[in-house]
Amino acid sequence: MTSKTRYQTDVLERFIPVSLDRLISDLLSSKTIATGQNQAFQQFCNSYTKLFHAQAYYPVTMS
């Protein structure tokens, strides 16, 4: 049986429902990041989330 449904791949949203905290913890526990780099990666993630939060709630307007 062949499906007649066609998807427009350029229109579909590519969203994976995973929380940022879960993604960070999974990356830290995996072998993806070198053992000596875990602390630096954690600091980067903390800084990035603070920056993202600040930009989302206090947007800078250009006049």
Buried (B, 14 or more C-beta within 10 A) or exposed (E): EEEEEEEEEEEEEEEEEEEEEEEBEEBBEEEEBEEEEEEEBBEEBEEEEEEEEEEEEEEEEEE
